[in-house]
Amino acid sequence: MAFDAGMLSCMTHEILSLSRGARVEKVYQPDRDEIHIQIRSLQGGKRILINAGSNNPRIGFTEIPKENPQNPPMFCVLLRKHLQGARLANIEQLGFERAIILSFDTRDEMGFDTKCYLVAELMGKYSNLIFLDAEKRIVSALKTVDFTTSSLRQVLPGMLYELPPKQDKNDPLQCDREQLFALYDDASADPRVDKFIISNFLGISSAVAREIAYRAGGDIECTLRNCTFESIWTAFCEIIDQIKNNEYTPTAIYDGDRAVEYAFCRLTYYSGLEVREFESPSKMLDEYFEGRDREVRVKQKATDILKILTNSESRLLKKMDKQRAELEDCKQGEKYKKHGDLITSNIYAIERGMKRVELIDYEDYNEEDGTFGKAVIELDTRLSPSANAQRMYKRYNKCKNAERELAIQLEKAERELEYIYSVFDALAHAENASDLVEIRDELYTSGYASKMKSYRPQKHKSTAYMKFKTTDGYTVLCGKNNIQNENITFNLAHKSDYWFHVKNKAGSHVVMLCNGEEPDAVNFTEAAEIAAYYSSLQGGVSVPVDYTFARNVKKIQGANPGLVIYHTNWTAYVTPSAEKIAKLREN
């Protein structure tokens, strides 16, 4: 519950202060549980994001562009019908719940002034978006709730809207000193302060509760008896007064480039991690959720791709384990050859029908006692001595041929596994539905059509590879998948341009267009950082990146897309930064 009632109060204050009276220009629904409302006011155009999903429910302004489906869902069509051209009259948080109501002034079908409402309930798995008419009757909902789903409250068209059932907890905004003391005094056990706050008060997340505990007792695990009531009351008031007075300090905690926590107030209990404070809570949420939202979308929309890749990886790993075991058995071939030679050289001493024979092995000489070792050879009683020798030579030749063929098959399997990992990496960096379409087309082209039921490749594909500008203005191209990688490397790059790729790992092909010039070292470093960031080693330290002229990169004949070889290269060691890469990116 990171997006708690306090965070919702913070977002309500920001949206209301910047967009009251704004006109709705467009409504989008890029994802199943997410609505974007494009508005325009005197401050300019803004986009309000409302996510009613179970993973990352929230509301706020957003600047992250998202691809919209070709055919909008019915809920989106309904909102467009009623909200386009309407004015945002008010935004109100419903009590201290994680629910907010947006009021719009609009006109009905007859042209008379009227009102309509959009309720956003941001309550984890119970999150919902509900559209109401002027009488606050439900017109439609993103998720309808009938009697079979809930006996406490139904969300169905035609019903009057009512709030979700209240929890048996106190409103922290209405809590005074006497009420908190009574709760403190009635605590029979000795609970931790953060657990005490969460169990007794509405809408406070665990992060904020830990902050109250830390301010009260200097430790997030301190208990009620380890701190005085006065210290708990003071810490409690410090946080709640920020909500009452609309004095927020949006704060996010980072472990390197990875955001781990956020809140509407300062979080002082984290040590050893970076604490970033933001002027705008919407910018904080954009930065915090950008990567998480992309991962969720990929998991939702690319389950077929993930299934193909996971099954292919498992199949290849099992196949390679068996081939390695067989290759180990083939090392017995030299022993069979030696036994054939010994039988041939001692054929005079061997009689037909013998089960085994013990012969002197002149290659096994013991220097200490000056004796030779002996080899015990199992014979086929049905064969003559010479036929037994030929039998050993046949086994030797079989092992030799199998060893050669297994080495070829292992190389092919390793190459295919390398390709599978490159598609995994492309999937990790996919940003929109078009990227997933290109990956599906690539798998179809690579021979995975039998695993993609009723799939047909698109006739027209757009190559939306990434573009960057280095410090000195050199253009850097980066592929999102193997089809784009090949296009960049073999079609767009000139022979004298520089080509970059993370060393011996899956990653994007990166090309720096030099226009016949020799860039400075800073440009090489930035291009290498881009290659390291868009690879399977993203987030690593001192990542090795190979770079060479594009003319030195060759495609492996008969290999899957994106697999290349190069021999003449240099290696740079870089530590990519997500913030720096974002500043260099153009599209």
C-alpha positions as CSV (number, residue, x, y, z in Angstrom):
1,M,0.0,0.0,0.0
2,A,2.7,2.5,-1.0
3,F,0.1,4.7,-2.7
4,D,-1.8,5.3,0.6
5,A,-4.4,7.9,1.5
6,G,-1.8,10.5,2.3
7,M,-0.2,10.1,-1.1
8,L,-3.6,10.4,-2.7
9,S,-4.2,13.6,-0.7
10,C,-0.9,14.9,-2.1
11,M,-1.9,14.0,-5.7
12,T,-5.4,15.5,-5.2
13,H,-3.9,18.8,-4.1
14,E,-1.5,19.0,-7.1
15,I,-4.1,18.1,-9.7
16,L,-6.7,20.5,-8.3
17,S,-4.2,23.4,-8.1
18,L,-3.0,23.0,-11.7
19,S,-6.1,21.8,-13.6
20,R,-9.3,23.1,-12.0
21,G,-11.4,24.4,-14.9
22,A,-9.3,22.7,-17.5
23,R,-11.1,21.3,-20.6
24,V,-11.0,17.7,-21.5
25,E,-9.5,17.2,-25.0
26,K,-9.2,13.5,-25.3
27,V,-9.5,10.3,-23.4
28,Y,-7.3,7.3,-23.9
29,Q,-7.1,3.7,-22.5
30,P,-3.6,2.4,-23.4
31,D,-4.0,-0.6,-21.0
32,R,-6.9,-2.6,-19.7
33,D,-6.8,-0.9,-16.2
34,E,-5.4,2.5,-17.1
35,I,-7.1,5.7,-18.4
36,H,-5.4,8.9,-19.6
37,I,-7.3,12.1,-19.7
38,Q,-5.8,14.8,-21.9
39,I,-6.7,18.3,-20.5
40,R,-5.8,21.9,-21.4
41,S,-5.9,24.9,-19.1
42,L,-4.2,28.3,-19.0
43,Q,-1.0,26.5,-17.8
44,G,-1.0,24.4,-21.0
45,G,-1.8,20.8,-21.8
46,K,-1.4,18.0,-19.3
47,R,-2.3,14.4,-19.1
48,I,-3.9,12.8,-16.1
49,L,-3.1,9.1,-15.6
50,I,-5.5,6.9,-13.5
51,N,-4.3,3.4,-13.0
52,A,-6.9,1.1,-11.5
53,G,-4.8,-2.1,-11.7
54,S,-4.1,-4.4,-8.8
55,N,-0.3,-3.9,-9.0
56,N,0.3,-0.2,-9.3
57,P,-2.9,1.8,-8.6
58,R,-2.4,5.5,-8.6
59,I,-3.5,8.9,-10.1
60,G,-1.3,11.8,-11.2
61,F,0.0,13.8,-14.2
62,T,2.2,11.8,-16.5
63,E,4.6,12.7,-19.3
64,I,5.4,9.2,-20.4
65,P,3.9,8.5,-23.8
66,K,2.1,5.2,-24.2
67,E,0.9,3.5,-27.4
68,N,-2.9,3.2,-27.6
69,P,-4.7,0.2,-29.1
70,Q,-6.1,0.6,-32.6
71,N,-9.6,0.0,-31.4
72,P,-10.4,1.7,-28.1
73,P,-12.2,-0.4,-25.4
74,M,-15.9,0.2,-24.7
75,F,-15.3,2.0,-21.4
76,C,-12.9,4.4,-23.2
77,V,-15.5,5.0,-25.9
78,L,-18.1,5.8,-23.2
79,L,-15.8,8.3,-21.4
80,R,-15.0,10.0,-24.7
81,K,-18.7,10.4,-25.4
82,H,-19.4,12.1,-22.1
83,L,-16.1,13.8,-21.1
84,Q,-14.7,15.3,-24.3
85,G,-15.3,19.0,-24.1
86,A,-16.2,18.9,-20.5
87,R,-14.5,21.0,-17.8
88,L,-12.9,19.6,-14.7
89,A,-14.9,21.4,-11.9
90,N,-13.5,19.7,-8.8
91,I,-11.4,16.9,-7.4
92,E,-12.2,15.5,-3.9
93,Q,-10.8,12.8,-1.8
94,L,-13.6,10.7,-0.3
95,G,-12.8,10.9,3.4
96,F,-9.4,9.6,4.2
97,E,-9.9,6.6,1.9
98,R,-7.9,5.7,-1.2
99,A,-10.8,6.9,-3.3
100,I,-11.2,10.1,-5.3
101,I,-14.1,11.7,-7.3
102,L,-13.5,14.0,-10.3
103,S,-16.4,16.3,-11.1
104,F,-17.0,17.5,-14.6
105,D,-19.3,20.3,-16.0
106,T,-20.6,19.2,-19.4
107,R,-23.8,19.2,-21.5
108,D,-26.2,16.5,-22.0
109,E,-27.5,15.2,-25.4
110,M,-30.1,18.0,-25.5
111,G,-27.5,20.7,-24.9
112,F,-28.5,21.5,-21.2
113,D,-25.8,22.0,-18.6
114,T,-25.2,19.0,-16.4
115,K,-22.6,17.2,-14.4
116,C,-20.9,13.8,-14.5
117,Y,-18.4,12.2,-12.2
118,L,-15.5,9.8,-12.4
119,V,-14.7,7.8,-9.3
120,A,-11.2,6.3,-8.9
121,E,-11.0,3.7,-6.1
122,L,-7.3,2.9,-5.8
123,M,-7.4,0.0,-3.3
124,G,-5.0,-2.7,-4.6
125,K,-6.9,-5.7,-6.0
126,Y,-10.2,-3.9,-5.4
127,S,-9.2,-0.9,-7.5
128,N,-11.9,0.3,-9.9
129,L,-13.0,3.2,-12.1
130,I,-16.7,4.1,-12.0
131,F,-18.5,6.6,-14.2
132,L,-21.5,8.4,-12.7
133,D,-24.3,10.6,-14.1
134,A,-25.5,13.8,-12.5
135,E,-27.5,11.9,-9.9
136,K,-24.4,9.8,-9.0
137,R,-26.0,6.7,-10.5
138,I,-23.5,4.3,-12.0
139,V,-23.4,4.5,-15.8
140,S,-20.5,2.1,-16.3
141,A,-17.5,0.7,-14.5
142,L,-14.2,-0.6,-15.5
143,K,-14.9,-3.7,-13.4
144,T,-18.5,-4.5,-12.6
145,V,-19.2,-6.2,-9.2
146,D,-22.4,-8.3,-8.9
147,F,-23.8,-10.4,-6.1
148,T,-21.7,-13.4,-7.0
149,T,-18.6,-11.4,-6.5
150,S,-19.5,-9.4,-3.3
151,S,-22.4,-9.5,-1.0
152,L,-21.4,-6.3,0.7
153,R,-21.4,-3.9,-2.2
154,Q,-22.3,-4.2,-5.9
155,V,-21.1,-2.0,-8.7
156,L,-23.7,-2.3,-11.5
157,P,-25.2,0.2,-14.0
158,G,-28.2,2.0,-12.7
159,M,-27.3,1.6,-9.0
160,L,-26.6,4.7,-6.8
161,Y,-22.9,4.9,-6.0
162,E,-21.8,4.1,-2.5
163,L,-18.4,4.0,-0.9
164,P,-16.8,0.7,-0.1
165,P,-17.6,-0.7,3.4
166,K,-15.7,1.2,6.1
167,Q,-12.8,-0.5,7.9
168,D,-12.9,-0.8,11.7
169,K,-10.1,1.8,12.0
170,N,-9.8,5.5,13.0
171,D,-9.4,8.5,10.7
172,P,-5.9,9.9,11.5
173,L,-7.0,13.4,10.4
174,Q,-9.7,13.4,13.1
175,C,-7.6,11.9,15.8
176,D,-6.8,14.1,18.8
177,R,-4.4,13.7,21.7
178,E,-6.9,12.0,24.0
179,Q,-8.0,9.5,21.4
180,L,-4.4,8.5,20.6
181,F,-3.6,8.2,24.3
182,A,-6.6,5.9,24.8
183,L,-5.4,3.6,22.0
184,Y,-1.9,3.7,23.4
185,D,-3.2,2.9,26.9
186,D,-5.5,0.1,25.7
187,A,-2.7,-1.8,23.8
188,S,-2.5,-5.0,25.9
189,A,0.6,-6.3,24.3
190,D,3.8,-4.5,23.5
191,P,3.5,-4.1,19.7
192,R,5.9,-2.2,17.4
193,V,5.0,1.4,16.9
194,D,4.6,0.9,13.1
195,K,2.3,-2.1,13.6
196,F,0.3,-0.1,16.2
197,I,-0.2,2.8,13.7
198,I,-1.2,0.5,10.8
199,S,-3.7,-1.5,12.9
200,N,-5.5,1.5,14.3
201,F,-5.5,4.1,11.6
202,L,-6.9,4.3,8.0
203,G,-4.9,5.0,4.9
204,I,-1.3,4.9,6.3
205,S,1.2,2.8,4.4
206,S,3.9,0.7,6.1
207,A,6.6,3.1,4.9
208,V,5.0,6.1,6.6
209,A,4.2,4.0,9.7
210,R,7.9,3.1,9.9
211,E,8.8,6.8,9.5
212,I,6.6,7.6,12.5
213,A,8.2,4.9,14.5
214,Y,11.7,6.0,13.6
215,R,11.0,9.6,14.5
216,A,9.4,8.5,17.8
217,G,12.1,6.0,19.0
218,G,15.0,6.3,16.6
219,D,14.4,2.7,15.3
220,I,11.8,1.4,12.9
221,E,11.4,-1.7,15.1
222,C,10.9,0.2,18.4
223,T,7.9,-0.8,20.5
224,L,5.3,1.3,22.4
225,R,7.1,0.7,25.7
226,N,10.5,1.6,24.3
227,C,9.2,5.2,23.6
228,T,7.2,7.7,25.4
229,F,3.7,8.6,24.5
230,E,4.8,12.2,23.9
231,S,7.4,11.1,21.3
232,I,4.8,9.0,19.5
233,W,2.3,11.9,19.5
234,T,4.9,14.4,18.3
235,A,6.0,12.1,15.4
236,F,2.4,11.3,14.5
237,C,1.4,15.0,14.4
238,E,4.5,15.9,12.2
239,I,3.2,13.5,9.5
240,I,-0.5,14.2,9.8
241,D,-0.1,18.0,9.9
242,Q,1.6,17.8,6.5
243,I,-1.6,16.3,5.1
244,K,-3.9,18.8,6.8
245,N,-1.8,21.8,5.7
246,N,-1.0,20.4,2.2
247,E,2.7,20.7,2.9
248,Y,4.1,17.7,1.1
249,T,7.7,16.6,0.4
250,P,7.5,13.8,-2.2
251,T,10.5,11.6,-1.5
252,A,11.8,8.4,-3.3
253,I,14.5,6.1,-2.1
254,Y,17.0,4.7,-4.6
255,D,19.4,1.8,-4.5
256,G,21.6,2.8,-7.4
257,D,19.3,3.3,-10.4
258,R,16.5,1.2,-8.8
259,A,13.7,2.9,-6.8
260,V,12.8,0.9,-3.8
261,E,10.3,3.2,-1.9
262,Y,8.4,6.4,-2.0
263,A,6.1,8.5,0.1
264,F,4.5,12.0,0.4
265,C,6.8,12.9,3.3
266,R,10.5,12.7,4.0
267,L,11.7,9.2,4.8
268,T,14.6,9.6,7.2
269,Y,15.0,6.0,8.4
270,Y,16.8,4.7,5.3
271,S,20.6,4.6,5.6
272,G,23.1,3.9,2.9
273,L,20.6,4.6,0.1
274,E,20.1,7.7,-2.0
275,V,17.2,9.9,-0.9
276,R,15.7,12.1,-3.7
277,E,13.1,14.8,-3.0
278,F,10.9,16.0,-5.8
279,E,9.1,19.3,-6.4
280,S,6.2,17.4,-8.1
281,P,4.7,14.1,-6.8
282,S,3.7,13.3,-10.4
283,K,7.3,13.4,-11.6
284,M,8.3,11.2,-8.7
285,L,5.6,8.6,-9.6
286,D,6.5,8.8,-13.3
287,E,10.1,8.0,-12.5
288,Y,9.3,5.4,-9.9
289,F,6.7,3.4,-12.0
290,E,8.1,3.7,-15.5
291,G,10.1,0.5,-15.4
292,R,7.6,-1.3,-13.3
293,D,4.7,-0.5,-15.6
294,R,6.7,-1.7,-18.6
295,E,7.5,-5.0,-16.9
296,V,3.8,-5.6,-16.0
297,R,2.7,-4.7,-19.6
298,V,5.3,-7.1,-21.1
299,K,4.2,-9.9,-18.7
300,Q,0.5,-9.3,-19.6
301,K,0.9,-8.9,-23.4
302,A,3.8,-11.2,-24.1
303,T,2.9,-14.4,-22.2
304,D,2.9,-16.3,-25.6
305,I,6.5,-15.1,-26.3
306,L,7.7,-15.9,-22.8
307,K,6.2,-19.4,-23.0
308,I,8.0,-20.1,-26.3
309,L,11.3,-18.7,-25.0
310,T,11.1,-20.5,-21.7
311,N,10.2,-23.9,-23.2
312,S,12.9,-23.5,-25.9
313,E,15.5,-22.7,-23.2
314,S,14.5,-25.7,-21.1
315,R,14.5,-28.0,-24.2
316,L,18.0,-26.8,-25.3
317,L,19.5,-27.1,-21.9
318,K,18.3,-30.7,-21.5
319,K,19.4,-31.5,-25.0
320,M,22.9,-30.0,-24.4
321,D,23.3,-31.9,-21.1
322,K,22.6,-35.2,-22.9
323,Q,25.0,-34.3,-25.7
324,R,27.7,-33.5,-23.2
325,A,27.2,-36.8,-21.5
326,E,27.4,-38.7,-24.8
327,L,30.5,-36.7,-25.7
328,E,32.1,-37.8,-22.5
329,D,31.3,-41.4,-23.3
330,C,32.9,-41.0,-26.7
331,K,36.3,-40.5,-25.0
332,Q,36.3,-44.3,-24.6
333,G,37.1,-44.5,-28.3
334,E,40.9,-44.4,-27.8
335,K,40.5,-47.3,-25.4
336,Y,38.7,-49.3,-28.1
337,K,41.5,-48.5,-30.6
338,K,44.2,-49.7,-28.1
339,H,42.3,-52.9,-27.5
340,G,42.0,-53.5,-31.2
341,D,45.8,-53.0,-31.6
342,L,46.6,-55.3,-28.7
343,I,44.4,-58.1,-30.1
344,T,46.0,-57.7,-33.6
345,S,49.5,-57.8,-32.2
346,N,48.8,-60.8,-30.0
347,I,46.4,-62.6,-32.3
348,Y,48.6,-65.8,-32.3
349,A,48.0,-66.1,-28.5
350,I,44.2,-65.8,-28.7
351,E,41.8,-68.6,-29.4
352,R,38.3,-68.5,-30.7
353,G,35.7,-68.9,-27.9
354,M,37.6,-67.1,-25.2
355,K,35.5,-64.7,-23.1
356,R,38.3,-62.4,-22.1
357,V,42.0,-62.1,-22.5
358,E,44.8,-60.4,-20.5
359,L,47.5,-58.9,-22.6
360,I,50.6,-56.9,-21.9
361,D,50.1,-53.1,-22.4
362,Y,53.5,-51.9,-23.6
363,E,52.3,-48.3,-23.4
364,D,51.8,-48.6,-19.6
365,Y,55.3,-48.8,-18.3
366,N,56.1,-48.5,-14.6
367,E,59.6,-46.9,-14.2
368,E,59.9,-47.8,-10.5
369,D,59.8,-51.6,-10.9
370,G,60.5,-51.8,-14.6
371,T,57.3,-53.7,-15.4
372,F,54.5,-53.2,-18.0
373,G,50.9,-53.0,-17.1
374,K,48.3,-55.4,-18.4
375,A,45.0,-54.8,-20.2
376,V,41.9,-57.1,-19.7
377,I,39.8,-57.2,-22.8
378,E,36.3,-58.6,-23.0
379,L,35.8,-60.7,-26.2
380,D,32.8,-61.9,-28.1
381,T,32.9,-65.7,-28.0
382,R,31.1,-66.0,-31.3
383,L,33.8,-64.1,-33.2
384,S,37.3,-65.0,-34.3
385,P,40.3,-63.0,-32.8
386,S,40.5,-60.9,-36.0
387,A,36.8,-60.3,-36.0
388,N,37.1,-59.2,-32.3
389,A,39.8,-56.7,-33.4
390,Q,37.6,-55.4,-36.1
391,R,34.8,-55.0,-33.6
392,M,37.0,-52.8,-31.4
393,Y,38.0,-50.7,-34.5
394,K,34.3,-50.2,-35.4
395,R,33.6,-49.0,-31.9
396,Y,36.5,-46.6,-32.1
397,N,35.3,-45.2,-35.5
398,K,31.7,-44.9,-34.1
399,C,33.0,-42.9,-31.1
400,K,35.1,-40.8,-33.4
401,N,32.3,-40.0,-35.8
402,A,29.9,-39.4,-32.9
403,E,32.3,-37.1,-31.2
404,R,32.7,-35.0,-34.4
405,E,28.9,-34.8,-34.9
406,L,28.1,-34.1,-31.3
407,A,30.6,-31.2,-31.4
408,I,28.7,-29.8,-34.4
409,Q,25.3,-30.3,-32.7
410,L,26.5,-28.7,-29.4
411,E,27.8,-25.7,-31.3
412,K,24.4,-25.3,-33.1
413,A,22.5,-25.7,-29.7
414,E,24.8,-23.1,-28.1
415,R,24.1,-20.7,-31.0
416,E,20.4,-21.2,-30.7
417,L,20.5,-20.7,-26.9
418,E,22.5,-17.5,-27.5
419,Y,19.7,-16.4,-29.8
420,I,17.0,-17.3,-27.3
421,Y,18.8,-15.2,-24.6
422,S,19.1,-12.3,-27.1
423,V,15.3,-12.4,-27.6
424,F,14.8,-12.5,-23.8
425,D,16.9,-9.4,-23.6
426,A,14.9,-7.7,-26.4
427,L,11.7,-8.6,-24.5
428,A,13.1,-7.0,-21.3
429,H,13.7,-3.7,-23.2
430,A,10.4,-3.7,-25.1
431,E,8.5,-0.5,-24.6
432,N,5.2,-0.8,-26.4
433,A,3.0,-3.2,-28.3
434,S,4.8,-2.5,-31.6
435,D,8.0,-3.8,-30.1
436,L,6.2,-7.0,-29.1
437,V,4.8,-7.4,-32.6
438,E,8.3,-7.1,-34.1
439,I,9.6,-9.8,-31.7
440,R,6.7,-12.1,-32.7
441,D,7.5,-11.5,-36.4
442,E,11.2,-12.3,-35.6
443,L,10.3,-15.6,-33.9
444,Y,8.0,-16.5,-36.8
445,T,10.8,-15.8,-39.3
446,S,13.3,-17.8,-37.2
447,G,11.2,-20.9,-37.4
448,Y,9.0,-20.8,-34.3
449,A,5.8,-20.6,-36.3
450,S,4.7,-24.1,-35.2
451,K,4.7,-22.9,-31.6
452,M,2.7,-19.7,-32.4
453,K,-0.7,-21.0,-33.2
454,S,-2.6,-19.2,-36.0
455,Y,-0.1,-16.3,-36.0
456,R,0.5,-14.4,-39.2
457,P,3.3,-11.9,-39.6
458,Q,2.3,-8.3,-40.3
459,K,2.7,-7.0,-43.8
460,H,3.8,-3.5,-42.8
461,K,6.3,-3.2,-40.0
462,S,7.8,0.1,-38.7
463,T,11.4,0.1,-37.6
464,A,11.3,2.3,-34.5
465,Y,14.8,1.8,-33.3
466,M,16.2,4.1,-30.6
467,K,18.1,7.3,-31.3
468,F,20.6,9.1,-29.1
469,K,22.8,12.1,-29.3
470,T,26.3,12.2,-27.8
471,T,27.8,15.2,-26.1
472,D,29.4,16.3,-29.4
473,G,26.3,15.7,-31.4
474,Y,27.1,12.3,-33.0
475,T,24.0,10.1,-33.7
476,V,23.9,6.8,-32.0
477,L,21.4,4.1,-33.2
478,C,20.3,1.2,-30.9
479,G,18.2,-1.8,-31.8
480,K,15.3,-3.0,-29.6
481,N,15.3,-6.5,-31.1
482,N,17.3,-8.7,-33.5
483,I,15.5,-7.6,-36.7
484,Q,16.4,-4.0,-35.8
485,N,19.9,-5.0,-34.8
486,E,20.6,-6.4,-38.2
487,N,19.0,-3.4,-40.0
488,I,21.2,-1.0,-38.0
489,T,24.4,-3.0,-38.4
490,F,24.2,-4.0,-42.1
491,N,21.9,-1.4,-43.7
492,L,22.2,1.9,-41.8
493,A,25.8,1.8,-40.6
494,H,28.7,2.9,-42.9
495,K,31.8,0.8,-43.0
496,S,33.7,3.5,-41.1
497,D,31.1,3.9,-38.4
498,Y,31.8,2.4,-35.0
499,W,29.8,-0.7,-33.8
500,F,29.3,-1.5,-30.1
501,H,28.1,-4.6,-28.2
502,V,28.3,-5.9,-24.7
503,K,31.1,-8.6,-24.5
504,N,30.0,-12.2,-24.7
505,K,26.4,-11.5,-23.5
506,A,23.0,-10.8,-25.0
507,G,22.4,-7.1,-25.9
508,S,21.4,-4.6,-28.5
509,H,23.6,-3.6,-31.5
510,V,24.7,0.0,-31.1
511,V,26.2,2.1,-34.0
512,M,27.7,5.5,-33.7
513,L,27.4,7.4,-37.0
514,C,30.7,9.2,-37.5
515,N,30.3,10.8,-40.9
516,G,34.0,10.0,-41.7
517,E,35.2,11.8,-38.5
518,E,37.0,10.4,-35.5
519,P,35.0,11.2,-32.3
520,D,36.6,12.1,-29.0
521,A,36.8,9.6,-26.2
522,V,33.7,11.0,-24.4
523,N,31.6,10.0,-27.4
524,F,32.9,6.5,-27.3
525,T,32.2,6.2,-23.6
526,E,28.6,7.4,-24.1
527,A,28.0,5.0,-26.9
528,A,29.5,2.1,-24.9
529,E,27.3,3.1,-21.9
530,I,24.2,2.8,-24.2
531,A,25.3,-0.6,-25.3
532,A,25.9,-1.7,-21.7
533,Y,22.5,-0.3,-20.6
534,Y,20.5,-2.1,-23.3
535,S,21.9,-5.5,-22.6
536,S,21.5,-8.4,-20.1
537,L,24.2,-6.7,-17.9
538,Q,22.1,-3.6,-17.3
539,G,22.7,-2.3,-13.8
540,G,26.2,-3.8,-13.7
541,V,29.5,-2.1,-12.7
542,S,32.5,-1.9,-15.1
543,V,30.6,-3.7,-17.9
544,P,32.9,-4.8,-20.7
545,V,31.7,-3.5,-24.1
546,D,33.4,-4.5,-27.4
547,Y,33.6,-1.9,-30.2
548,T,35.0,-2.0,-33.7
549,F,34.4,-0.7,-37.2
550,A,31.1,-1.8,-38.7
551,R,33.0,-3.3,-41.6
552,N,34.5,-5.9,-39.2
553,V,31.1,-7.2,-38.2
554,K,30.0,-10.3,-40.2
555,K,26.7,-12.2,-40.1
556,I,27.0,-15.9,-39.3
557,Q,25.8,-17.9,-42.4
558,G,22.5,-19.7,-41.7
559,A,22.3,-18.3,-38.1
560,N,19.2,-16.7,-36.6
561,P,18.8,-12.9,-36.9
562,G,21.1,-10.7,-34.8
563,L,23.9,-13.3,-34.4
564,V,27.2,-11.9,-35.7
565,I,31.0,-12.5,-35.4
566,Y,33.9,-10.0,-35.3
567,H,37.6,-10.5,-34.6
568,T,39.3,-7.1,-34.6
569,N,38.0,-5.0,-31.7
570,W,38.7,-2.9,-28.6
571,T,37.1,-3.2,-25.2
572,A,35.8,-0.5,-22.9
573,Y,34.6,-0.9,-19.3
574,V,31.7,1.4,-18.4
575,T,29.0,1.7,-15.7
576,P,25.8,2.8,-17.4
577,S,23.4,5.2,-15.6
578,A,19.7,5.2,-16.4
579,E,19.4,9.0,-15.8
580,K,22.3,9.8,-18.2
581,I,21.0,7.4,-20.9
582,A,17.5,9.1,-20.7
583,K,19.1,12.5,-21.2
584,L,21.0,11.3,-24.3
585,R,17.9,9.7,-25.9
586,E,16.0,11.6,-28.6
587,N,12.9,9.4,-29.2
